[in-house]
Amino acid sequence: MAALEIVCGVAVTFLLIYYYLTKNYGFWKQRGVVGPVPSVPFGNIKDTILGKFAFGILLKQFYDKYKGEQMVGIFVRSTPALVLRDPELIKDVLIKDFTVFANRGLKHNAKVDPLSANLVFLDEKEWRPLRKKLTPVFNSGKLKQMFYLLLECGDMFDKYLDHLSEKNEPIDCRDITAKFATEVISAVAFGLKTNSIADGNNEFRKMGIKVFEPSLKKTTNDLMREAMPWLYSILGKYLVNGECIDFFTKCIKDTMEYRKQNKIVRHDFVDLLVDIKEHADDITDIEITDALLTAQAFVFFTGGFEASSITMGNALYEMALHQEMQDKLRQEIKEEIKKNNGELTYEGVMNMQYLDMVFKETMRKYPPGALVARESSQPYTFRETKITIPKKFKIFIPILGLHRDPEIYPSPETFDPERFTKKAIAARHPMSYLPFGDGPRKCIGARFALYQSKIGLIKFLLRHKVNKCDKTKVPYEFHPRTTVLSPKDGIYVKISTVSV
């Protein structure tokens, strides 16, 4: 009898667990929304959890499979979520009805990981006052003031490329553009000259690698933070990278204190953080601490480091495969610099139209952020539909799917900068190109990332040519375990010097 009771108890337990995991699986069928069949316990994200595909790539598969549908219903484990395909509905979520979808729905725990309390993760109440204070550093006036810093980094990059070209060996574009991006961001966001370009072993470069390097510990940290926040508050301290937290916190705290004591002004991101700290009483709804300010510098560092370096690397990859485009771009760079008496100027960078087209096409084909996530703050009914979602409901916008939709971009696997002439852009729906998102919560550093990347490409291509080699991987493959879409095995090319 005791054995029978044990067996019955175990069976009941398993049935209760199964019910708990599957109780929501009828959500989309009841509402008439199509989508893939979920499986226990993964829902529809098994391939991402098991490391087969990055989540952005998985969303693209759903986007492609349900062609013609406005939306696709999926399950993130046992929780229903929605993938939007229709540009008008996407516009409603990102812009028209932004007040309902102001939050990204990303969980963070500042006590476990102080660096997570940044603009990307914060809820609207905390995000809004910080965004207002940080936005000025990314306007055109501030970019002009910081131009000399970017130019100094560009000159260092140019000399380093001379050294590499002399070796006549395959190089990883992803690695060298990351060194350039690290030098720029450490100078602008942390006010430090780190020599990251020539010295790949300096602390900033090491920390940049550690932040984004795929690992089981990092994957477990991200999964637990999102799926089991209650457990994360207990065990998260064993999963976060304490070394990175201490390093970035010390850098910002020491730099702000040094500038304040010595009355140093450089018109960069650190100056803005110092100003925010000195006028903390003017900001409501959020407590201004050194940890909070460090978190903002950290997200600026990670965004500028990873997204910009990957984009530059991807652009150089395409230039290696399309020599005629590379020659055309180099000629434009030479002509623009010649107009300015041999100098590269802020206005000159802005005037390079073909460079802008190459950059935009690179971001179309290889968007570092393959998706945008939003969360509803109240029940919401989508326009001209009967589909209503409840409060705290997650929406995903599949950027990679939009950018590689053959109905929007014919032959989407082909690299073609001519897609971004003014006429071609005007003919497309504005929501069909979202490399930085859109609306009030669009990436705050988009303008800086664009400018930084352009200067890197200019400095690279003005006096150096990038060529395909035996190690150049064709076709390109995305890494399956990274949050920011990046190449699986690097981007190997050969470089040589050219006459100016």
DOPABA-844048 format. One record per atom (N, C-alpha, C, CB): x, y, z. Coordinates in pm, whole numbers, plus 50000, padded with zeros to 5 digits. Glycine has a CB too. Layout:
XYZ;...
***
This chain:
500834987950000;500005000050000;500875012750000;499065000050122;501955012650081;502845024250088;503495027049953;503925022050195;503915016149886;504525017749754;503545023749655;505035004249702;502285019349660;501255024449570;501015039349596;499945016649587;501045043249724;500845057249758;501995065949704;500735058949911;503215060449713;504375067749662;504255069749512;505675060349697;503895058749441;503745059349295;502665069549257;503395045449238;501545069149329;500455078549300;500885092949327;499205075049383;501635094649436;502115107949470;503035113649364;502835107649604;503955104949315;504875109249210;504115112649083;505935098349182;503135104249049;502345106448927;501585119648934;501365094848905;500975122149053;500225134549070;501165146549059;499505134749207;502365145449116;503345156249110;503725159348966;504585152549190;503985148648889;504355150748749;503195156848669;504785137448684;501975152548700;500805158048631;500635172848662;499535150348670;500875176548789;500755190548827;501825199048759;500865192048979;503055193748752;504135200948683;503815202448536;505485193648701;503305191448475;502965191848332;501845201948307;502545177848282;500855202148398;499765211748384;500275226048393;498685209248491;501155228348490;501705241748509;502465246448385;502625242048631;503225237148323;504035240848208;503215242448080;505105230348187;502045236148073;501275236247949;499945243747958;501005222147906;499635249148074;498305255148094;498035266948000;498165259748237;499105273547953;498925285047864;499005281647716;499945295547896;499265269147685;499535265547546;498335266847452;500035251547541;497175269447506;496005271747420;495745286547396;494785265347482;496615295147449;496405309547445;496205314747303;497575316647507;497075311147211;496995316647076;495905309946993;498335315247005;495665297247017;494605290246943;493245296446976;494605275146978;493055300147102;491795306247143;491585319847076;491755307847295;492655326447039;492565339746979;492735339646828;493615348747040;492895327946771;492985326846626;494285331946566;491865333946564;495355331746645;496665336246597;497535324146564;497365345246702;498095323846444;498895312446402;500265312646469;499045312246250;500905301046474;502245300246531;502705285946542;502275306846667;503975283846571;504515270346582;503985263146706;506055270846586;503925250046699;503455241846811;504525241546920;503095227446764;504175244847044;505165244847152;505455230847204;504695253747267;506595229347269;506945216547330;507405219047474;508065209247249;507105209447561;507465210447703;508935206747720;506555201247791;509725214147797;509385226147874;509855239047806;510005225348012;510255237947677;510905249347610;509945259047544;511845244247508;508705254847520;507825263047438;508325262447295;507765277747489;508655274047236;509165274447098;510615278947090;508305283747014;511325279447203;512695284547201;513735273747235;512825296047298;513405261347209;514315250247238;515675252147169;513695236947193;515645256047041;516895257346966;517795268247023;516585260446819;517205278747081;518015289247143;518575284747276;517175301947161;517745278547358;518205273747489;519325263547476;517035267747568;519235255147373;520245244847352;521445249847270;519625232847283;521435262647235;522575268547167;522675265747019;523785264047232;521565261946957;521605259146813;521485271846731;520485249546776;520625281146774;520435293846705;520375305246805;519155293646618;520925316746769;520675328946846;519185332246838;521545340846794;518645338546940;517215341146946;516745349446827;516855348147076;517555359146785;517185367446671;517045359446543;518205378246651;517885349346526;517815340646408;516565331846415;519085331946396;516245327146536;515035319146555;513795327246520;514945313946700;513755339746561;512615348346527;512505350446377;512725361846599;513635351246309;513615352546163;512975340146100;515055354646108;513245328546155;512635316346103;511115316746116;513195304046176;510635321646230;509195322946248;508635333346150;508865326946393;509365344446132;508955354946039;508825349145898;509975366646041;509805341445855;509815335845720;508725325345701;511185329845688;508495317345803;507555306045792;506115310845776;507655297045915;505765321745843;504375326245843;504195338645755;503895329145986;504665337345634;504565348045535;503115352145516;505185343545401;502875365145512;501535370445490;500745373045617;500775360945405;501215367945731;500525370245858;500975383445921;500785358545955;500085389845993;500435402146062;501265399346187;499185409846099;500995387946249;501645384546375;501755369346390;500885390546494;502685365046473;502895350846498;502925348646649;504225345646431;502115339346697;502075336346840;503085325646876;500665332046881;503925328446974;504935318747018;504865317347170;506365322946972;505645307947221;505735305947366;507195305747408;505025292747408;507535314547502;508865314847561;508765306247686;509365329647594;509185293747672;508925283447771;507405281847784;509585287047910;506805285547895;505345283947907;504595297047890;504995277848042;505325307847866;504705321147858;504435325247714;505595331647926;503185328947680;502895333547544;503545347047515;501385334447522;504005348747393;504585361247346;504205363047200;506145361447365;504445374847146;503985377947011;505125383146925;502845388047015;505215377946803;506175382746705;505405390646601;506985370846640;505735403446586;505015411946490;505705411646355;504925426346541;504915410246247;505425410446110;504985422946035;504955397946036;503845428446071;503245439345996;503895452746032;501745439946022;504435460045934;505115472845962;504245483146032;505635478745834;502945483445999;502075493246064;501865490046212;500715493645992;501725477246244;501595473346385;502905475946459;501185458446397;504025473746392;505325476646452;505445491646482;506485472146358;504975499746389;505005514346409;504135518346528;504525521646282;502985511746543;502115514646657;502845511846789;500835506246649;503515500346795;504185496346919;505365505446950;504665481746908;506205508446851;507425516146875;507195531246887;508395513446765;506175536246817;506015550846809;504625555546854;506275555546667;503595551846778;502255557246801;501745554446942;501285551546699;501875542246987;501385538447120;502555535347214;500445526347111;503595543247202;504795540947282;504525540847431;505825551447251;503595549147478;503325549847622;502885536247678;502255560347650;502285527947593;501875514547637;503065504947635;500735509147548;504015507547545;505145498347526;506495505047554;505125492947383;506535513247658;507765520547690;508845511447750;507455531847786;508435500147806;509395491147870;509855479947777;508795485147997;511095475847794;511615464647716;511275451147779;513125465947700;510905451347905;510555438847971;511765430348007;509645430847884;512945436648012;514165429548050;514355430648200;515395435247974;514575419548264;514735419448409;516165422848447;514325405848467;516315430248555;517645433248608;517595433448759;518175446748552;518745431748820;518835431848965;520095439649002;518865417149023;519915452249038;521055461049065;521845456549187;520575475249084;521215449549280;521945444749398;522905433549361;520965439949505;522475424949269;523335413849224;524345418849122;522485402549164;523875426649025;524725431748918;524485446748900;524475424048785;525275455248965;525065469848956;525115475148813;526095476949039;525865468348725;525995473148587;524735470848505;527165466348520;523805462948557;522555460248483;521555471648496;521925447348531;521815481048587;520885492348606;521175503348505;520985497948751;521105499848377;521425509348271;520205512248185;522565503948185;520375521348090;519255525848008;518565514447932;519735536147909;519305503947899;518715492947824;517715485247911;519805483447773;518045483148037;517235474548124;516215482048208;518135466848214;516455494648239;515595501848333;514165503148282;516165515548359;513205502748377;511805505148344;511585519848315;510885500348458;510435523048256;510175536648209;510355547148318;508775537548154;509895544648438;509935554548545;511365558948574;509295549048672;512305549448571;513705552648597;514425556848468;514415540748660;514005550948358;514655553448229;514455567848181;514125543748123;513245572948195;512905585848134;513775597448185;511445588948161;513935599548317;514775610848361;516245609348323;514665612548511;516735596948322;518125594548283;518325597148135;518555580348318;517395592448054;517485594347910;517535609347877;516275587647839;516705616947944;516655631347921;518005637847951;515565637748006;518665633348056;519955639048095;521105634448005;520255635648238;521025622147955;522125616547878;522055619847729;522155601647895;520875622847679;520695625347536;521605636347479;519275629047510;521825647547550;522635658347492;524035654247449;522755669347590;524615643947511;525995640247476;526075634147336;526565630547579;524925630547280;524935624047149;524405633047038;524135611447155;524195645947067;523745654746959;524915658846871;523045667247017;524605665446759;525655668846662;526705678146720;525035675146539;526265687346807;527215696646867;528255689546952;526475706746951;527815679947033;528745672347117;529665663547033;527965663747218;529105657746926;529925649446839;531055657646776;529065642846729;530745669946741;531775678746686;532865681546788;531155692046638;532445683546914;533415686147020;534295673947048;532695690347148;533735661947027;534495649647052;535255644846929;533555638647101;535105651946818;535705647446693;537215645446705;535415657446582;537875654246779;539335653246789;539755640346859;539895665246866;538915635546952;539215622947020;539125611146924;538265620847139;538085611346842;537915600546744;539015600946640;536545601546675;539435613046602;540485614546502;541825609446557;540605629146459;542105612146683;543325607046746;543345591746744;543445612146890;542205585746776;542105571146774;542255565946632;540765566546834;541695573246536;541795569246396;543225569546346;540935578246310;543985579446389;545395580446348;546205568746406;545995593846394;545905565146531;546575553546592;546235540846516;546175552146740;544965539746474;544495528146399;545225527046265;542965529146377;545395538346198;546075538846069;547515533646080;546075553246014;548235537946184;549615533346204;549665518346235;550265541146318;548685513646310;548635499346343;548395491046217;547535496546447;547565496046127;547285488946002;548535488245914;546135495845926;549355498645918;550635498145845;551465486345894;551435511245863;551505484646024;552265473646084;551715460046040;552235474746237;550395458846038;549785446045999;549995443045851;548295446246031;549905453245767;550035450845622;551435446045586;549715463645544;552425450145665;553805445745638;553965430845661;554775453345727;553155424945746;553265410645776;552745401945662;552505407445904;551805407545583;551225400245470;550635386745514;552285397945363;549925386945626;549285374945679;547785377345697;549945370845814;547005366745696;545565368545722;545345374745860;544815355045712;544435384245866;544095390545994;542595389246017;544535405445996;542205389746143;540785389146178;540255403446191;540565381146311;539475407746092;538905421246093;538105423746221;538005423345971;537425413746266;536605414946387;537475418746507;535855401746416;538695413446511;539595416246623;540165430346615;540725405946626;540625434346496;541275447446487;540275458946496;542055448446356;539055457046446;538055467646461;537595468546607;536845465046369;537635457346679;537305457546821;538345465546899;537205443246876;539605464546858;540655472346923;540435487246902;542045468246870;540065490946779;539775504946750;538585509846832;539505506946600;537515501946833;536305505946907;536595507147056;535185495846883;537405498147110;537765498847252;538515511647283;538595486647292;539455515347196;540215527647216;539305539947214;541295528947108;538365540147120;537445551447110;536555552447233;536585550146984;535935541247270;534995541447381;535685544247514;534245528347389;536875538647534;537575541347660;537965556047668;538835532447671;538255562247553;538605576547551;537385585347575;539255580347419;536265581847510;535075590247516;534215587547639;534245588247390;534005574747672;533125571247783;533845571247917;532515557647759;535145568547917;535875567648043;537005577948054;536435553848060;537235585647948;538235596047954;539645591047968;537935605148064;539915579047915;541225572947932;541845569047798;541115560648021;543145571047786;543885565947671;544475552447710;545005576047625;543995541947649;544345528447694;545345521247604;543115520147704;545615527047486;546505520447390;545985506547353;547925519347449;544655505447341;544035492547309;544365487647169;542535493647324;544695496947079;544965493046940;546275485446929;544995505346850;547325491046985;548635484646975;548825473747079;549735494946990;548205475547197;548375465947306;547085458247329;548805473147436;547005446347272;545795438247285;545625432247423;545805427347184;546605434047512;546535428047645;546185438147754;547845421447677;545855450547718;545495460247821;544145456447884;545445474647763;543875461948000;542725457648079;541395460548011;542755464248213;541275471947943;540005475147875;539695464947767;540065489247814;540695461247691;540495451347585;540095437947645;541765449747499;540765434047752;540445421347818;539015421347870;541415418647933;538615432447931;537265433247986;536215433047876;537115445848071;536505439747765;535565439547652;535335425447601;536075448347540;536405417647595;536295403747550;535495395547649;537695397447531;535755397447779;535075389647882;533585392447886;535675392548017;533215404947863;531795408647869;530985401047764;531625423747849;531535399147645;530775393347534;531165378947500;530945401747413;532195373847562;532635360247529;531575350047572;533975357147597;531065341847479;530055331847516;530625321647615;529525324647390;529825318347716;530245308447814;529015302547880;531205314547920;529165290747940;528045284348009;527615292748129;528435270148055;528575298748197;528275307048314;527455319148274;529565311548383;527825325648164;527095337548117;525685333648070;527855344448002;525585322547998;524275317947951;523365314848068;524435305547861;523905308048170;523125304748290;522685317348363;523945295848384;523585327148370;523265339948434;522095346748365;524495349248432;522155347748232;521095354548155;519775347148166;521505355848008;519835333748158;518615325748162;517955326548299;518925311048128;518745325548406;518195326148541;517645339948571;519265322348644;518325350348525;517845363948550;516465366248488;518845374148495;516255360848368;514995362848298;513895353248344;515205361348150;514255340448360;513235330148387;512955328248535;513675317048328;513965330248621;513785327748765;514415339048847;514405314148805;513855351048839;514455362348909;514565360349060;513655374648881;513625352849119;513675350249263;514905341949300;512405343049308;515255332249214;516435324149237;517705331949204;516375311249155;517595340649105;518735348849066;519165358149179;518385356948941;518195363349254;518525372149365;519335364949472;517255377749427;519265351649474;519995343749572;521325338749516;519145331849618;521285333649392;522465327149335;523215335949234;522065314349269;522605347049194;523195355249089;524595360049119;522335367049064;524895362549247;526215367549284;527335357849248;526265370449432;526975345049230;527975335049191;528125334049039;527585321349248;527245340848966;527245339848819;527745352548750;525855336548770;527585364048816;528015376548754;529545377448753;527415388648828;530035385848664;531475387748653;531915399048748;531885390848506;532255395248869;532645405048970;533865413248931;532905398249100;534775406948856;535985413848812;535635425648722;536915404148738;534695423448628;534265434248538;533555445348614;533345428648429;532695441548707;531955451448786;532925460448862;530985444548884;533885454248930;534855462149008;535715471048918;535755452649090;536105465648803;536985473048712;536305485748659;537395464148596;535095484248605;534415495748546;533985505748653;533185491048466;533555500848769;533155509948877;534315518548922;532595501948995;535485512548939;536675519848982;537105530148877;537825510149012;537045526048749;537445535148642;536615547848641;537335528248507;535305546448646;534425558048640;534525566448767;532975553648619;534515560048881;534575567349008;535875575449018;534465557649127;536995569048986;538295575848994;538405587248893;539425565848972;537905584848771;538005595148666;537155607248699;537575589348532;535925605048748;535055616348784;535665624348898;533645611348824;536205617448995;536805624349110;538025632349068;537185614349220;538845626748981;540055633548934;539705646148856;540905624148847;538695645148770;538305656848689;537715667948776;537295652848582;536945663848875;536325673748962;537395681249041;535325666949057;538365673849094;539425680049175;540335688949092;540245669149244;540585684948967;541525692348884;540845701348780;542435682648813;539515702148788;538725710848700;539045708448552;538965725548736;539045695548515;539335691548377;538035690148299;540135678248373;537985695948180;536805694948093;537255689747956;536085708848078;536605678747910;536975673047780;535775672047686;537585659147800;534595676647730;533385676447646;533015662147604;533595685147521;533165652547695;532855638647662;531805633147758;534125630047667;531635620047754;530595613547832;530855614847983;530505598747794;532105614248023;532435615348165;532025629048219;533935612948187;532255639448141;531855652948184;530355653448212;532225663348077;529595646648127;528135646448146;527775639148275;527445639848026;528455628048305;528185620648427;528525629048551;528975607548429;529625636448544;529995645348654;528905655748676;531355652348624;528375661348568;527315671448578;526045665548638;527015677348440;525705653348596;524505646748651;524665644548801;524245633148580;525845640348843;526095637948985;525985650749066;527465631549005;526525661649011;526505674349083;525105680349092;527435684249016;524225676449000;522845681549001;521845670249023;522545688848868;522235660749107;521395648949133;520035652749194;522115639349227;519995663749268;518735667849331;517685672149229;518985679249429;518115675049108;517175679349004;516465667448938;517905687448897;516925655248968;516375643248905;515515635749005;517505634148852;514265633548968;513335626249054;513165611849004;511965633349060;512545603649085;512175589749051;513355580049048;511495589548918;514565584949067;515715575949065;516855582049147;516165573048920;517505573649226;518615578249309;519915577949228;518755569549436;520595589149221;521835590249146;523005585849234;522055604649094;523605574649201;524745569249275;525905566949179;524365556149348;527095564849234;528245561549149;527995548749071;529525560149235;527315539249134;527035526449068;526105528548948;526405516549167;525105537248965;524165539948856;524865546848740;522995548448906;525705556548771;526445563648667;527405554248595;527205575548726;528035545348669;528935535448608;528165526448512;529635527048717;526945522748552;526125514148466;525845520748331;524805510648536;525655533948331;525385540948204;526645541348117;524885555448232;527805543548181;529065543248106;529325529148052;530235547948195;528955519348132;529185505448091;528375501847968;528845495948206;527095505747965;526265502147850;526725509847726;524785504947878;527245521947746;527825529547635;529055522147583;528195544047681;529865517047675;531065509547638;530685496847560;531875505847764;529765489047613;529405476347548;528755478647413;528475468347637;527865488947405;527215491747278;528205496347173;526145502247296;529065505547212;530055510747117;531105500647081;530715522947172;531465492247176;532485482047153;531985471047060;532935475947286;530885464647096;530455452847025;529765455946893;529545444947111;528715464046898;527935466746777;528775473746670;526715475246811;529535483946710;530335491446613;531455483046553;530915503946678;532155475546638;533275467546587;532785456546493;534065461446703;531665450546525;531105440146438;530685446146305;529905433146506;530035457846309;529585464246185;530755468046096;528745476546217;531795473746155;532995477046077;533605464446016;534035484346164;533695453846096;534235441246046;533415435545932;534335431146157;532095436145945;531215431045840;531325439345712;529775430845889;531455452545727;531615461245609;532915457945536;531595476145651;533995455845610;535275452345549;535215438645482;536395452645654;534465429545541;534265416345481;533625417745343;533385407445573;532575425945335;531895427845207;532775435245108;530585435445228;533585444645156;534495451645066;535555442045010;535175463345139;535975432345088;536935422445040;536325413744931;537415413645156;535015411344941;534325403044841;533905411144719;533105396344904;533845424344732;533375432944622;534385444244600;531945438744652;535415441044526;536505450544506;536055463344435;537615444044427;535085462344345;534625474144273;533945484144369;533665470144160;533225478744468;532625487444570;533695493844657;531625479444657;534695485944692;535785491044774;536525502444702;536765479844809;536775500544573;537455511044495;536625523744488;537765506044354;535315522044469;534415533644461;534385541144594;532985529144422;534335533644703;534305539944835;535615547044865;534015529344943;536735540844832;538035547044855;538165560044775;539175537344817;537675559944654;537745571944570;536935583244632;537245568844429;535755580044685;534935590244749;535665596044870;533575584544791;536295587444949;537035591945067;538165601445026;537615579945145;538925597644923;540035605944877;539565619544829;540785598844765;538485619644752;537975632144696;537465641544805;536875629344596;536805635944904;536265644345012;537385650245096;535315636245100;538415642445124;539555647345202;540325657945123;540485635645242;540425655944992;541115665644906;540405679044909;541205660444761;539085679044915;538305691444921;538635699645045;536815688344917;539075692645151;539345699145278;540845700245305;538665691545391;541595702545196;543045704645206;543775693145275;543325717545281;543325681045245;543995669245298;543605665545440;545455671245293;542605672145494;542175669645631;540825662445634;542105682845710;540665653645731;539375647345754;538605655845854;539535632745804;537445660745814;536645669545900;535315662945936;536395683045832;534675668446038;533355663446079;532375664445963;532825671446200;532345675945897;531415677845785;531775668645668;531435692445738;533075666345650;533505657545542;532975643445558;535015657245534;532995638445680;532465625045707;530975624645673;532685621045856;530265635145710;528825635645684;528515636645534;528215647545757;529445641945456;529205643945313;529435631445229;530095654845263;530005621145285;530335609145208;529095600345191;531465601145278;528405602345080;527125595545055;527275580545032;526445601844936;528295576744954;528445562444927;528865554945053;529475560144814;529685561245136;530045555245265;528795552845348;531045564245343;527895562445349;526645561045423;525815549445369;525825574045417;525785547945237;525035536945176;525655523345209;524975538745024;526985522645209;527675510245244;527395506645390;529205511545221;527455516645476;527205514345618;525785509345641;527455527245699;524815515845577;523415511945597;523135497945541;522495522045531;523735494645428;523535481345373;524175470745462;524115480545232;525295474145524;525925464845619;524995462445737;527285470245667;524405473045790;523485471645903;522185464545864;523175485345961;521815465645737;520645458045691;520925443145689;520215462745552;522035439545625;522325425345609;522785418845739;523375423445502;523485426545821;524025421145947;523645430146065;525565419545938;522375431046100;522015439646214;522525433746345;520475441646221;523405440746417;523915435146543;522805431646641;524885444946609;521815440746651;520635437846731;519585431846641;520095450546802;519415418646645;518535411746551;517065412746587;518925397346540;516755418646703;515355419646746;515185431546838;514905406746816;513955435846851;513565446146950;512495439847037;513055459446880;512625441647169;511645436347262;510905447847331;512315427147367;509605446147348;508805455847423;507815448147512;508045465547325;507365454847617;506405448847710;505255458447735;507095445047844;504045453347732;502865461847751;502695465647898;501595454647699;502295478047922;502055482748058;500575482148095;502575496948075;499745478347998;498295477148019;497715468447909;497605491248022;496475463547923;495865455847814;495825464147687;494455451247853;496005457647572;496125465047446;495515456947332;497615468447416;494705463547250;494115457247132;494775462947008;492565459447128;495305454146924;495995458646803;495005464346703;496785447146739;495415474946639;494565482346547;494015473346435;495355493946486;492705474846410;491995467646304;492085452446320;492545471646167;492235447946444;492205433646474;491345431746599;493655427846495;491085419046631;490365415846754;491325409646856;489195406146725;492595411246831;493615405346917;493955414847032;494885401846836;493675410547153;493975418347272;494995410847357;492695421347354;495995417947403;496995411847491;496865418047630;498425413847435;497205410547734;497095415947870;498295424547909;496955404547970;498255429648028;499355437348084;500575428248105;498945443948218;501775434048096;503035426748116;503235416048009;503055420248254;502845419147886;502945409447777;504105413247686;501615408747695;504895403347645;506115405847568;505835405647417;507175395347604;506375415947349;506295417247204;507705416647146;505595430647163;507885409047039;509185408446972;509045413446829;509745394046974;509985422046789;510025426946651;511255421046585;510055442746645;511075412246486;512185404746426;512955412946322;511665391946362;513925420746366;514645429646276;515355421946165;515655437946354;516015410946199;516705403146097;515725397945993;517455391346162;514535394146036;513505389645942;513085400645847;512295384446017;512855412645899;512475424145816;513585427545718;512145436345903;514825427845767;515955431945685;516295421945574;517165434045772;515845409545591;516145399545488;514865393945425;516965388145549;513845402045425;512585398345360;512705401245210;511375406045423;512615391045123;512775393344979;511695402144918;512785380144907;510555403444984;509505412344932;509835427044961;508145408644994;510675429345059;511095442945091;512435446145025;511195444945243;513365436545033;514705437844977;514965426044883;515795438545090;514675427444754;514885416444660;516315411044668;514585421044517;516455397644660;517755390944673;518455395844800;518655393544549;517845393544916;518355399345040;519755394745080;517415396245151;520205383145029;521545378345064;522625385744985;521655363245039;522225393044883;523175400844802;523475414144870;522625403244660;524745417644877;525155430544935;525065441244827;526605429744995;524165450744846;523935461044743;523665474544807;522745457044652;524685483244816;524505496544875;523475505244804;525825503744877;523175502144676;522215510244601;520805509144657;522215506044454;520585499944750;519285499144817;519025511744900;519215486544907;520085519344927;519955530745018;520205544244951;520905529145132;519825545144823;519705558244761;518485565044823;519585557244603;518405578144814;517265585244872;515935580444813;517415600244850;515955577644684;514735573144617;514305559344666;514945572844465;515275550344682;514965536744728;514445536944871;516195527744717;515035545144956;514595546045095;513165551245103;515545555245176;512875561445024;511535567545025;510455557844980;511515579844937;510825547844898;509855538344844;509485527344943;510395532144717;510235526045053;509985515445151;509305520845276;511295508545189;508615511945345;508015515545474;509135518245574;507065504245526;509055529145650;510145532545743;510435521745847;509825545445814;509455513245876;509665502645974;510325490145916;508345498746037;510705490945788;511375479445727;512885479945746;511055478845579;513375490645810;514805492045838;514965497345979;515505501345734;515385488446072;515415492046214;516705487546282;514205486046285;517865491246230;519105486446292;519305491346435;520275490646209;518705502846469;518835508246605;517475509046675;519475522146601;516465501846622;515125503346675;514525516346624;515135503046828;513465520946690;512835533746653;511995538646768;511975532346523;511525550946757;510705556646861;511535562446975;509765546346914;510875567147082;511575573547194;512625564647260;510575577747297;512455551547250;513435542647314;514415536747213;512725531347389;514575543347103;515605539747006;516975540747071;515525548946880;517925533047024;519275533147080;519805547347092;520225524646993;520115551547213;520545565347238;521875568547172;520635567847386;522715558247154;524035560547097;524135557946948;525025552047167;522985557246879;522985553746736;523845563346654;521555553746683;523695576246679;524445586146602;525945584946626;523965600246637;526305582746752;527725581146785;528285568446722;527925580946937;527515557346730;527975544546673;528195545846523;526945533446702;527275552646456;527405554746313;528665562746281;526155561846258;528875573446356;530005582346330;531325575446360;529875595146414;531385568446473;532585561146509;532955550846403;532405554446644;531965543446358;532195532846258;532665538646125;530915524646236;532085549946086;532485556245960;533945560845965;531565568145929;534345566646077;535735571146089;536685559146083;535935579046220;536295548146147;537105536046141;537275530945999;536495525346227;536185530845922;536245526245783;537055535745696;534825524745726;536895548645720;537665558545643;539165556545666;537255572945683;539555555545792;540965553945825;541525540745772;541175554645975;540685530545767;541125517645715;541315518145564;540125506745751;540335523145493;540315521845347;541055532845272;538895521545300;541365543845339;542065554645271;543435549945220;542235566645364;544175543045304;545535538945267;545755523845269;546515545445360;544655516245288;544815501745294;543705494845216;544825496845441;544075484045156;543125476245077;542875462945146;543665473944932;541635458745149;541265446145213;540955436045103;540045447945310;541535424045115;541405413845011;540945400445070;542735411944939;540205393244990;539795379745027;541025370745031;538735374144928;541045360945122;542165351445130;541625337445155;543165355545242;542515327745170;542105313845188;541285311745316;543325304945191;541505320345417;540795318945544;539485326745548;541685323445656;539185334245441;537915341645437;536765331845422;537905351945319;535855332145517;534775322245519;533585326845435;534325319545663;533295319245330;532155321945244;531365308945229;532605327645104;530065308745266;529265320145312;529515323545458;527795317345290;529085335145495;529185340345631;528255332545723;528845355545635;528695329645845;527855322645943;527785330546073;528395308545969;526575331446129;526415338046258;526765328346371;524965343246274;527325333946479;527605325946598;526275322546665;528555333646697;526065310046706;524755306046761;524505310146906;524605291346750;525535314846977;525355317047121;525525331547166;526325308547196;525615340847074;525825354747114;524525362747110;526875361347024;524405372247203;523235381047206;523275390747089;523155388847340;524435396947068;524655405646954;525135397046837;525685417046987;524445397646724;524805388946611;526245391646568;523835391146492;527045381146564;528455382446529;528895370246450;529325384246656;530025371246379;530485360046297;530925348146381;531635364446208;530705336346329;531005324046403;532495321946423;530405312146331;533275323846319;534705320746327;535585332446286;535025308746239;535185344546320;535985356146283;535795360146138;537425353346310;536445371046099;536385375945960;537815377545912;535585389545950;538335367445845;539735367645804;539905372845661;540335353545815;540815382345649;541135388445519;542635391645519;540265401445493;543145396245407;544495401645399;544415416345367;545335394045294;545365424045418;545385438345388;546715442245326;545105446745515;546665452445243;547885457645180;547755472845171;548105451445037;548845479845159;548825494545151;548565498945008;550155500645203;547915510544994;547675516444862;548135530944866;546165515444822;548425536444752;548885550344745;547695559844761;549625553044613;547925571044822;546855581044845;546895591344733;547015587944984;
***
